[in-house]
Amino acid sequence: MSSAKIHPTAIIDPAARIANDVEVGPFSIVGPQVTIGEKTIVQSHVVIEGDVTIGIGNFIGHGAVIGAPPQDVSFSPDRKTKVEIGNDNIIREYCTIHRGTVEGSATKIGDKNFLMSGAHIGHNCEIGNNVVIANNCLLTGYVRVADGAFLGRGSTFRQIMRIGRLVMAQRSSAYGKQLPPFVIAAERNHVFGLNVVGLRRAGFSTVERDEIKSAFKLVYLTGLNIGQALEKAATMKFGAAAREFLDFVSNAKKRGICPFKRGSREDTLA
């Protein structure tokens, strides 16, 4: 902490573990159970409390609150829960990230994510890597977001749901059912097609993209129910990416997956 740049108005508990080259701005508060890795910037009026571990090279914007108690009426303040944040994340102004609610549990954020201003990450959420969560998105408890997903501004995500890899959820939408990998979703619990551009940018081959399209059409466009579609898929030859999509559908269980809605976005299957 000797070479950290701490503004004189910041309040840093002596027990906090602050690495070299960390910057902490005016009027920020860092509690005793906090660990902050090297080259992390904490701007002004940030509150980091509870048991929080923040990795290397993160940026935390003005007014963010990390590690506050969960918004769970059953939560007891004496429970030992955490927030764990990886490396190279951008957490913009006024984001809120709450710690876990069950004893010994954690809210987890991976590496190289971009949380835009006003995003809320509820208790026990798990965010992968390279995820973009746009302004004013609300993730309630136990939402799991896989790598490369993009969550559009002002969208809401119900408790205990999963968002697959490279999902693109469009702005001002609401979701309570599961969102399988690679889809474009919008409105209220609807899927409109595949994130074809995202698949190309992520380096999926033509064969992989075609197999994902075939799996998508089998689940959504053949008129088969989910069980029938999965039974048929088991007899077909699919690579790992298409199987990822099918396995997600198979594991969606009672919550189920967001249904397909026909509309102007159908060109996303091209």
FENMODA-V836194 format. One record per pair of residues at least 6 apart in sequence whose ideal C-beta (glycine too) atoms are under 6 Angstrom apart, sorted by sequence separation. I is the first residue (numbers start at 1). J is the second residue. If there is no record, write none. Layout:
i=I j=J
i=I j=J
This chain:
i=69 j=75
i=100 j=106
i=179 j=185
i=185 j=191
i=186 j=192
i=100 j=107
i=99 j=107
i=183 j=191
i=184 j=192
i=249 j=257
i=184 j=193
i=199 j=209
i=219 j=229
i=184 j=195
i=218 j=229
i=167 j=179
i=177 j=189
i=182 j=194
i=173 j=186
i=182 j=195
i=233 j=246
i=4 j=18
i=10 j=24
i=16 j=30
i=22 j=36
i=28 j=42
i=34 j=48
i=40 j=54
i=46 j=60
i=52 j=66
i=83 j=97
i=113 j=127
i=119 j=133
i=125 j=139
i=131 j=145
i=137 j=151
i=143 j=157
i=149 j=163
i=155 j=169
i=173 j=187
i=174 j=188
i=175 j=189
i=52 j=67
i=164 j=179
i=218 j=233
i=16 j=32
i=67 j=83
i=83 j=99
i=107 j=123
i=162 j=178
i=163 j=179
i=164 j=180
i=165 j=181
i=166 j=182
i=167 j=183
i=168 j=184
i=169 j=185
i=170 j=186
i=1 j=18
i=3 j=20
i=9 j=26
i=15 j=32
i=21 j=38
i=27 j=44
i=39 j=56
i=45 j=62
i=50 j=67
i=66 j=83
i=82 j=99
i=107 j=124
i=110 j=127
i=112 j=129
i=118 j=135
i=122 j=139
i=124 j=141
i=128 j=145
i=130 j=147
i=136 j=153
i=142 j=159
i=148 j=165
i=152 j=169
i=154 j=171
i=161 j=178
i=164 j=181
i=4 j=22
i=5 j=23
i=6 j=24
i=7 j=25
i=9 j=27
i=10 j=28
i=11 j=29
i=12 j=30
i=13 j=31
i=16 j=34
i=17 j=35
i=18 j=36
i=19 j=37
i=20 j=38
i=21 j=39
i=22 j=40
i=23 j=41
i=24 j=42
i=25 j=43
i=26 j=44
i=27 j=45
i=28 j=46
i=29 j=47
i=30 j=48
i=31 j=49
i=33 j=51
i=34 j=52
i=35 j=53
i=36 j=54
i=37 j=55
i=38 j=56
i=39 j=57
i=40 j=58
i=41 j=59
i=42 j=60
i=43 j=61
i=44 j=62
i=45 j=63
i=46 j=64
i=47 j=65
i=48 j=66
i=49 j=67
i=81 j=99
i=107 j=125
i=108 j=126
i=109 j=127
i=110 j=128
i=111 j=129
i=112 j=130
i=113 j=131
i=114 j=132
i=115 j=133
i=116 j=134
i=117 j=135
i=118 j=136
i=119 j=137
i=120 j=138
i=121 j=139
i=122 j=140
i=123 j=141
i=124 j=142
i=125 j=143
i=126 j=144
i=127 j=145
i=128 j=146
i=129 j=147
i=130 j=148
i=131 j=149
i=132 j=150
i=133 j=151
i=134 j=152
i=135 j=153
i=136 j=154
i=137 j=155
i=138 j=156
i=139 j=157
i=141 j=159
i=142 j=160
i=143 j=161
i=144 j=162
i=145 j=163
i=146 j=164
i=147 j=165
i=148 j=166
i=149 j=167
i=150 j=168
i=151 j=169
i=152 j=170
i=153 j=171
i=154 j=172
i=155 j=173
i=156 j=174
i=157 j=175
i=158 j=176
i=7 j=26
i=13 j=32
i=19 j=38
i=25 j=44
i=37 j=56
i=43 j=62
i=48 j=67
i=81 j=100
i=105 j=124
i=110 j=129
i=116 j=135
i=122 j=141
i=128 j=147
i=134 j=153
i=140 j=159
i=146 j=165
i=152 j=171
i=95 j=115
i=230 j=250
i=84 j=106
i=101 j=123
i=194 j=216
i=88 j=111
i=94 j=117
i=100 j=123
i=79 j=103
i=81 j=105
i=82 j=106
i=83 j=107
i=84 j=108
i=85 j=109
i=86 j=110
i=87 j=111
i=88 j=112
i=89 j=113
i=90 j=114
i=91 j=115
i=92 j=116
i=93 j=117
i=94 j=118
i=95 j=119
i=96 j=120
i=97 j=121
i=98 j=122
i=100 j=124
i=86 j=111
i=92 j=117
i=98 j=123
i=75 j=101
i=64 j=91
i=168 j=195
i=211 j=238
i=215 j=242
i=70 j=98
i=211 j=239
i=72 j=101
i=166 j=195
i=212 j=241
i=57 j=87
i=63 j=93
i=68 j=98
i=182 j=212
i=212 j=242
i=215 j=245
i=219 j=249
i=51 j=82
i=52 j=83
i=53 j=84
i=54 j=85
i=55 j=86
i=56 j=87
i=57 j=88
i=58 j=89
i=59 j=90
i=60 j=91
i=61 j=92
i=62 j=93
i=63 j=94
i=64 j=95
i=65 j=96
i=66 j=97
i=70 j=101
i=208 j=239
i=211 j=242
i=215 j=246
i=55 j=87
i=61 j=93
i=67 j=99
i=166 j=198
i=208 j=241
i=212 j=245
i=220 j=260
i=50 j=99
i=70 j=123
i=181 j=244
i=181 j=245
i=180 j=245
i=181 j=248
i=191 j=258
i=180 j=248
i=190 j=258
i=180 j=249
i=189 j=258
i=191 j=260
i=190 j=261
i=193 j=265
i=196 j=268
i=185 j=258
i=192 j=265
i=193 j=266
i=178 j=252
i=194 j=268
i=193 j=268
i=194 j=269
i=193 j=269
i=178 j=255
i=180 j=257
i=177 j=255
i=177 j=256
i=178 j=257
i=179 j=258
i=177 j=257
i=177 j=258
i=164 j=248
i=184 j=268
